[in-house]
C-alpha cells in the first residue's frame, strides 16, 4: 500500500514501545507521564456532568463551534487571568482536543517541508514527532537547571532564522526545569528583536510544590511591548483535572488563530462539547484550587522521597536537579565507581529487576545524551518509590 512519504520522518514512540515490556507481574513503573488517577476529583467531575446536563443539555450534547464552547472559553480566560495573564479574553483562544492537538495545528499552519524550528534539548517526545511529521528540520537548544540557555538560543535564532521556537518553560517534560524570570523576559525580548514566534507549552505550570513559578510568558508579555504578536500559549487540563476529558486550549495572534481554527474544522470539527461543558462547570464551581492544592502536596512529597532515595541508593553514580514542580526527575548517570553510564542499557537491566523508566535519548532531536533518563514519581506511592529505587540500585551493579 503506498503511504505518504512524510511518514518516513517519524517513528513509533519509544515510550509507547516501552510499555509493551511492562506486563511483568509486580513491576514498578516510573516510565509513564500520567497524573495519578487516584487523585482525580471524581465526585466533583460527576457534579459538573450533572450540572452540564441539567443546565444546558442541548448545548452539551450537540455539535458546537470549532473555536470552542463559549462558557468554557470564558472560564479558561478567567483561569489564565487569575495567574497573571490579565488581558487575555475568551475570543483570543480556541479550545483544542488536548494541548497535543494545538501542537498538531501549529505544525499544519507553520511548517513546510524543510522549515527550521528550534526546540529544547531535551524536549517533549511527541513534539519532535509532530513537527517532523510535517517536515520540520529541528534544531536543539541547550538547557540547564534554569531552562533554555538564552545566549545559545539567540545565537541559534540568528544562525537559523527559524519559523518558531518551542519551549516548555515551567517544569518541562522531560527535564523538569523551570525557566528563570530573567530568562523568560529575555526570551520575549528575542521574539520581538528577531520577529521570531515563540510557542509556550504550559501543561505543568500549576503543579508547583512550594513557591509558585515565575509568571508564564503569556502573563509577562504585557510587560514586553510587541511580544504578544510573536507568542503562542498552549494550555491543558489533562495534568491538573483529567486527561480523559481531552480539553486543552491555545492563545495565539489573530491571523494564526484563524488559520488554526480552519485546520481544526478539517480535523475534528470541534472538541467534544460534552467534555467542554463538563470542564466549564467544574471551573465555574470553584473546585479547582482545592484540587490543585491536594495534587501539589502529594506530588511534592513523592518528588522529595524519590530524590532522597536516589541520593541514598545510587549516590554519586547519578546526578539530578530536584524538581520544583511537575511530574518528573531528569537524571544523568555519571559512571562514578565504575557503574553503568548508558541509559538505554540501564533501562534493560532495570526491567530485569522489576522496575521501569524511560531512557533519555528519545527526547533529543539531535545529539542525544545517552547517559540521561526520565523518572516519573506521579503514579507511584512513597513506599513503592523507595522500593523501586532500591531495585534501580541493584540494576546499576
N, C-alpha and C positions, 0 to 999 in steps of 0.2 A: 504494500500500500504506500503510495507516495505521500510523504509528510512535509510540512513546512520546514524549510531549511533553518529557520530561526531556532527550532528545537535542538539543533546541534550545538547551540551555545550554552545549554544548561544541562545539569544532571539532577537525578533524584536527590532529595535532601539527605545528607549524611546522617542527620538526626533521626529522620523517619526510618532510615535503614537500620540505625542502631536499635530502634525499638523492637525490631524483629528478633533481637538477641535476648530480649528481656523476659522470655517466657519461663526461665528457670525459676522453680519454686523458691521463695524466701529471698529473692534478690532485693537489695536496697537500691533504689534508683535516685541519683542526683542528676539525671540526664534531662528531664523534662523542663520546659519553660512555662509550666502551667501554674495558675493560682491553686490554692488548696480548696477543693470542693467542699470540705467540711466547714469552711468559713463563709460559704455563700449564705446570704440572708434569705433563706427560703421563705420564711413567713412574710418578710417584707415584700419580696417579689410576688408572692401569691396575692397579697393585699393589693399590690399595684395592678396585677392582672384583673382582679375582681373590679377594681375601680375603672379600669380601661373599658371593660365590657359593660359596666353599668352606665358610665357617663357618656361614652361615645362609641357604642358598639359598631355602628355603620362605618365610621372612620377607621376604627381599629382593624376591621375585617375586610375592608375594601381596598382596591387599588389606591395608590397615593401619588403625590407629586414626587418627581425624581429628586428634587432638591431636599426632600425630607418632610416629615410630619411637623407642621408648624409649631405645635406646642412643645415638641422635643427640641426643635431648633432654638426656641426661646429659652428653654431650660438649660441647654448646653451653653448658650451665650451667657446666661447668668452664672453658670458654673465656672466659666473662664473669667468672667468679671470679678468674681469673688477671690480669684487667685491673682489679681493684679492687671489682667487684660481688660481695662475698664472701658475701652472704646470699641469692643467687639459687639457687633449686632447680629441678630438672627439671620438677616439676609446676606451676611458675609460668609456664611458657612453652608456646606452641604453635608447631609448625613450619608455615611458610607457603610457598606457591609463589612464592619471591622475596619481598623486602620490599614489592614493589608490591601483592601480594595482601593483606598486612597493612593497607596504606592503604585498599584497597577494602573490607575487612571493617570497618575503623573508620568509613568512610563509611556503610556499611549500618547499623551499630549506633548511630551518634551523630548523623547528620544527618537532619533533617526539612526539607521544602521551606521555605526562609526562615530556617533556622537560621544563626546567625552564627558564623564561625570566623576566627581570626587566623592569618595566615601571614607569613613574612618577605617583604620586597620588595627583591630578587628571591628566588624560591624555585624548587624543582623543578617543571618544567612539568607533569609527569604528576600531581602532587599537585593543582594547580589544576584540571586536567581531571577528576580523580577526584571531588573533593569537590563541584565544580559539577554533575557528573552527577547527584548525589543532591539537588541543590537548595540547596547552601550559599551563603550570602551572605558572600563573603570580604573581609576587611579586611586591608590591608597594613601591616605594622610595619616601620619603617625600620631598616636595618643600617649598620654601618661596618666597618672592618677588624677589630674585635673582636667581630663578630657583632651580634645584635639589640640595639638601644638600649633598655635595660631601663626607663629612666624613661618613654620613649614607650610602651613595651609596657604598663606599668602604667596609664598614662592611657587607653589603648585598652581594657584589660580593664574598668576602671571604667566607661567610657562605653558599651561594647557588651555586656558580660556574655556573652562567647562560650561556646559549647558546649566549645570546646577551642582550644588554641594549638599550632600545628605548627611545629617548629623542626628545622633541621639544624645542631646546634651545632658540629660538627667538620668543617672543610674542605667547607663546603656546596656544593651544586650549585644555581646556577652560581657563587656568589660566591667560593668557596674560603676564606671567612672562618672563623676559629676563635674561638668564644666564650670569653672570658677566664674564669679561675677565679672571680673575684669576681662576674661577671655570672651564671655558672652557679648559684652559691649563691643569688643574688637571685631568679633565675627560680623555683627551688624554693620559696623563701620566698613569692613571689607566689602560687604554686599553692596553698599552704596558706592564706594570708591571704584569698584570694578564692575558695577552693574551685573552682579552675579546672583542668581537665585539661590537662596538658602532654604532647604527643606528641613524643618524641625519635626522630628518624630518624638512624641511625648506620651508613651503608654504607661510609663512607670513613675512619673513625677509626683504623684500623690502618695507613693509608698515609701515615704521617708521614715526613719526610725527615731530620730531625736529632733534636731532643729530642721525646719523646712529648708528646702534647697533655695538657691537664688531664683528670682523670677524667671519665667520662661522667656525665650527670645521674643515671643509674641507680646508678652507684657512689657518687656524692655523696649520694644520697637517704638513706642510713643516718645521715648527719650532720645532716639537717634533719628533725626529728620530724614525722611526719604526711605527708611529701611522697610517699611511695610509694603512698599512697591516691589520689594525683592525678597519677600518672605512667604513661605507656606508653613502652616502649622497643622500637624496631624495628631488627633487625639483618639482615645478609645476608652470604653467602659469595660473591656474584656478583663483586665487585670484587677480592677477595683470593684466590679459588681458581678458580672458573669460573662464568660466568653461565649456561652451558648446563645446569648441574645444577638451577638454579632452586630453590635452598634459601635460605630466609630464616626469620626467627622473630620472635615478638612476646611480650614480657613485659608483663602488664597486671594491674590489680586483679582479684580473683577473679570478681566478678559480670560485669565487662566481658569477661574472657577466656572465660567460659562462653557468653556470647551470641555472641562472635566465633566460637567453635568450632561453635556451632549453625549460624551462617550459612555457615561453611566446608563443613559437611556438604552444604548445598544447592549449593555451587559446584563442588567437585571431589572430594568425599568425603574425600580426603586427598592430600597432596603425594606424588609418586612415591616409593614405598618403595624402589625400586632406587636412585634418586638419594640418598635419605636414608641408606641402608645404605652406599653408597659414601662419602658425606661423613663418616659416623660412623667408618668405618675409616680414612679419611685423617686425621681429627683424632686418633684414637687412636694412630696410627703415630708421632706426634710430628714429622711433616714440616713442619707449618705455620710454625714460627718461621724455618726456613731459607728457605722460600718467601717469607715476608714481608720478610725481610732483603734478599733479591735484588730484589724489585719496588720496595722503598723506595729502594734505591740507584739503580736505573735511572730511575724516575720523578723522583727528586730531581735527577739530573743533567740530565734533559730539561727540567725546570722552570727550572733555572738557565740553561740555554742559551737557552730561549725568552725569559726575562726580559732577558738580555744583548742578544739580537738585537732585541727590541722597543725597548730604550733606544737601541741603536746605530743602528737603521734608521729608527725613527719619531720618536725624540727627544721633544720637548715636545708633539708632536701627540697623544700618548697618555699616560694615567696609569693605574697599577695598583698594587696591594699584592702583592708577591711572595708566592706561596702557600707555606705551611709544610708542606703535605701535600695529598693528594687528586689530582685529575686535571685541574684547570682553572686558567686565568688569567682573571680577570674584569677587564675594562678599560673605560676611558671615553675617547672621543675628545674632545679639548679644543678643537679648532678653531684651535690655535696656528699662526701663519704662514699663515692663510687656508686651511688644509687642511679637508677634508670633516669634518663633525661628526655626520652622520646614519648610524647603524649599519646601517640597512636598505639605504640607497643604497650604502654602503661594501661591504656583502656582495655586491651585484650586480656592482660593479666588480671585486671580488676574484675572483669566479667567472670573469670575463672574462680575468683574469691567471693563472688556473690554480690558485687557492687558495681554500679554503672555511673559513668559521667560522659561528657562529650569532649573529645579531644579538640584542641583549638584551631587546627589548620583549616577546617571548612569556613571559618569566619573571616578569612582574609581573601580579598580579591586578587592579591598579588603578594609575593614574598612572605609566605606564611611562616610563623614561628612554630616549629614542631614541638617545642618544649611546653607549650601552653595547653590549658584545659579549662573547661567551664563546669562549675558545680552549682546546682540549684538546691537551696535549702527550703524551698517554699512548701513542698508537699510531704515532708518527712518530719516526724516528731523528734523532739530533742534527744530522747534515748536512742532512737534509730539513727540519728545523725552521728552520735558518738560511736555506735556500733559500726556504722558504715565507714567512718573514717578509720576506725581500727582495722577494718578489712583492707582499706587502701594501704595502710602501713605494711600489712603483710604482702600485698601485691608489689609494693615498691622494692621489697627484697631487703 
